Amino acid sequence: MRNDDERQRFIQAQTRLEPVPLAPEISIYAASLITPLWTATQETLDLHDLEPPFWAFAWAGGQALARFVLDHPGLVRGRAVFDFASGSGMVGIAARLAGAARVLCGDIDTVACAAALLNASAADVEIETSSEDQVGRELEGFDVILAGDVFYDRSAAERFGPWFASLASSGRLVLVGDPGRAYFPGGLEPLASYDVPVPFDLESATTKPATVYRYPRRAIPSAG
């Protein structure tokens, strides 16, 4: 898939536009089962050992964060928002619907970026996308950083957590949504919790609790 047009045609052929359970104001192109889509993606790209197509699912942490943003539009209204590891773009789209002046959905997966653009079009909002690795950057010009379900393993938590803390200490609002992943960092302020409907074949459950947290502007103490 050489460009966004080809990626978007692939997405539309392999998924179906469905409302997000906890945020039905938004619909995303979602897969019903991960394995067929994963296989199709590898075959289409003629690549192997790809990461799963995270963009094709409404993950619990992202759903919680999207719901929170929609219910608290004053947090993003008129502001520039960066949706980190955006996947489907669900959280960034929520920010635009809530009145954000600008939204950049960042994901190193180019197919995810194409999916975010498709999903934004379905919601009749405009977003920008970037597949550049933004971790460690100052993100100048952005007021709010949103991240749903990003603490999925130790290396991710060790890489993302200090960066988020640095962005918060510089005065940015940093909100994360998380369903209790094993490597979620301590010291964050919980803002709201939800029971999120999730696909059983993805989470081995029909609902999953997820909480939205804010990074404090002070430094988070080191563990131990």
N, C-alpha and C positions, 0 to 999 in steps of 0.2 A: 504494500500500500504506500504509494509514493507521495500522496498529498491528502489534504483534509477531505476533499470530495470523495476519494476512494475509501478513506477510512469511514466516512459517514454512511456511504452506501453499504459497507460491510456491517456496520452497527445496526442499521435499519433492517438488514436481512437476517441478522442473528438474534435480535432482541425485540421486545415489544414495549411500546410506550404505556407506562402504568403509573398511577398516582403513588406518591410516597405515603406509606401508611400513617405515619405520625404527622405528616405535613402535606395533606392532600391538595393544597394549593399548588403544589409542584408535581409534575410528572417527569419520570426519567425513562430512558430506554434501558430496560432491565432484562436480565436473563433468568429463566426459571430454574435452570440447572447449570452449575459451573463447568462441569466436565466437557459437554459438547462444545460450548463456546470457547473454552481454553484450547481444545484440540483444533477447532476451526481457526482460531487466531494463529496458532503455531503453523498450521498448514498454509494459511494464506500468506503469512510473512516469510515462509520457508525458513523458520528459525526454531530452535529447540531450547528447552530450559528457561522459557519465559516465566515471568511472574504471573500469578493468576490475574484475570481481568477484573481488578478491584472496582473499576469504573462502572461495572454492570450490576451493582447491588447497592441498595440503600442500607448501609451499615448502621448499627444501632447508635454509635456515638455521633455520627453525622446527622442522623434523624433528630436526635435530641438537640443538637446545636442548631439545626435549621428551625425547629419548632421554637426554640428560645429566642432566636433572632426575629422571627415573625411576630412573636408575642411581645417583644421589647424593641420596637423599631427605632426608638430614640437613641439606642446604642450605635446605630450605623447611619441614621438619616443624614444625608448631606456629606458623608465622610468617604474617604477612599479605603477600600477593604481588600485585603489579600487573603484569599482562600487557599491555604497551604495543603499540598497533597490532596488536591480537590476531587480526584476521582470523577464521579459523575457531574460534578459542579453543583450539586444539590445545595450545599451551604452557601456558596457564592450567589446562587440564584435567589435563595431566601433573602440574602442581604440586599440584592437589587430590588426585590419586591417590597422590602421594608424601607426603601428610599435611599440606599447608598448612592452616592454620586458617581462612583467608579468601583468596579470590581475586577480584579485580576485573579483568575483561577490558575494556580501553578501546579503542574504535575509532570514528572519526568517521563511519563508514558504519553507518547504522542497520540495514541488512540484515545486515551482519557481526555486529552484536550479536545479532540474532535467530538467526543461524546458530550462534553460540557457545552460546546457550542450548539449542538443539536438540541440538548435539553433546554438551554436558554432560549432558543428560538421557539420551542414548544410553549414556553412560559411567556413569550413575547417581551423579553428583556434582552438588553445588550450586555455582554461581558467581554473581557479580553482573556486570552490564554497565553501561557508560556510553558515550554517544556524544559527550560533551563533549570539547573539545580540552584535553588535560591538559599539553601541552608548556609548560615554564617553571614549573609549579607545584611546590610543595615535597613534595607527596604525603605529607603527615603521616599517621602511623599505618601506613605500609607499610614493611616491613623489606627486601623483595626486589623488584627491578625486573627483569623479563625482557622481551627484545625479539628477535624473530626476523626476519631478512631486512628490516631497515628502512633500510639505506643504499643505496637503489635509484637515487637521483640526487643531484646536487650540493646542491640546495636542502634536501633531507631531511637529508643528512649535516651540513650547516652549521647546521641548526636543532636536530637531535636530539643531536649529539655533545657540545656544551658543556653541555647540560642533563643528560645522563647523567653527565658528569664531575662536575658540581656535586652531583648526588645521591650519587655514590660518595664524594665528599670529605666529605659530611655523615654518613657512616658506613653508608649503605645498601649492600647487595650488589647490584651491577648486572651482569647477565650478558646477553650478546648472542650470537646465532648468525648466522653469515654465510658465504656460499659464495664469497667472493672478489669481491664487487661492486666496481666501479671506485672508488667514493667511500668505501670503508671507511676509518676513521681509523687512524692509527698509535698506538703506545704502549700497546696493550692486551695483557693477559697471556693467551696461549693455554692452554686447559685440556684440550681433547680435540678430535680430528678424526675425521670419519666419511666414508665413501663412501655417499652418499645416493641411493637410487632415486628418480628423478623422471620425470614424463611427458615423452616425447620431443617432443610437439607444443607443450610449454610452454618447454622448456629446450634443445631441439635436441640432446639427449643422453639416455641412459638412466640414467646416474648422474652425480652432481656432488659434488665434495669440499666439505665444509662444516666449519667450526671453531667451537667455543664459546670465547668470550673473557670475561675479567673486566675491568671498569674498575678501574684502581688508585685508591686513596684519595688519592693525591697528585695534583696538577694535571698534566695531560698537556701537555708542551711544545708550543708553537705551531710549525707547519711553517715551515721557512726560518729 
